[in-house]
């Protein structure tokens, strides 16, 4: 039926669904956080480079070597 929480009323179905969601998020945060942190460390230097304030030395050297290749611009006209 309905149950009051503060000044609002919720159905029993809504409260059970909310409790299940909270339990799922708590379980996921404990079980997945280590793996997600490891994944984040693995991709932090390749995905989202444009959002970084500065490039790492390794990234800057790789980009500089790519940009240093001579190109013929006549193909662009």
matplotlib code that plots the C-alpha trace (Angstrom):
import matplotlib.pyplot as plt

x = [0.0, 1.4, 3.9, 4.8, 8.4, 8.7, 5.9, 5.6, 3.8, 5.4, 4.0, 5.5, 6.5, 8.5, 10.2, 11.2, 12.6, 14.5, 16.0, 17.0, 18.7, 20.6, 21.7, 22.8, 24.9, 26.5, 27.5, 28.7, 30.8, 32.6, 33.1, 33.8, 35.8, 39.2, 38.7, 37.4, 40.3, 42.7, 40.9, 41.0, 44.7, 45.2, 43.4, 44.1, 46.9, 45.0, 41.3, 40.4, 43.7, 42.0, 40.5, 43.9, 45.4, 48.9, 50.3, 52.8, 56.4, 55.9, 52.7, 54.3, 57.3, 55.1, 53.0, 56.0, 57.6, 54.4, 54.0, 57.7, 57.2, 57.5, 54.4, 53.7, 51.0, 50.5, 48.0, 45.7, 45.2]
y = [0.0, 3.4, 4.6, 8.1, 9.2, 12.8, 14.7, 12.3, 9.1, 6.2, 2.8, -0.3, -1.3, 1.9, 1.5, -2.1, -1.0, 1.8, -0.5, -3.0, -0.3, 1.0, -2.6, -3.1, 0.1, -0.7, -4.1, -2.8, -0.1, -2.6, -5.3, -3.2, -0.2, -1.9, -3.1, 0.2, 2.0, -0.3, 0.3, 4.0, 3.9, 1.9, 4.3, 7.6, 8.4, 7.6, 8.4, 12.0, 13.6, 16.8, 17.2, 17.0, 20.3, 19.1, 16.2, 13.8, 13.9, 10.6, 11.9, 15.1, 13.3, 11.0, 13.8, 16.0, 13.1, 12.6, 16.3, 16.6, 14.4, 16.5, 16.6, 17.8, 20.4, 20.5, 17.7, 20.0, 22.4]
z = [0.0, 0.9, 3.4, 4.5, 4.3, 5.5, 3.8, 0.9, 0.4, -1.5, -2.4, -1.0, -4.5, -4.9, -1.5, -2.3, -5.6, -4.0, -1.4, -4.1, -6.1, -3.0, -2.2, -5.8, -5.9, -2.5, -3.7, -7.0, -5.4, -3.2, -5.9, -8.9, -7.6, -7.7, -11.3, -12.4, -10.8, -12.6, -15.9, -15.3, -14.7, -17.9, -20.2, -18.5, -21.0, -24.1, -23.7, -23.1, -24.0, -25.1, -21.6, -19.9, -18.7, -19.8, -21.7, -20.1, -21.4, -23.2, -24.9, -25.9, -27.5, -29.4, -30.8, -31.6, -33.6, -35.5, -36.3, -37.4, -40.5, -43.6, -45.7, -49.2, -49.0, -52.8, -52.5, -50.6, -53.5]

ax = plt.figure().add_subplot(projection="3d")
ax.plot(x, y, z, "-o")
ax.set_aspect("equal")
plt.show()
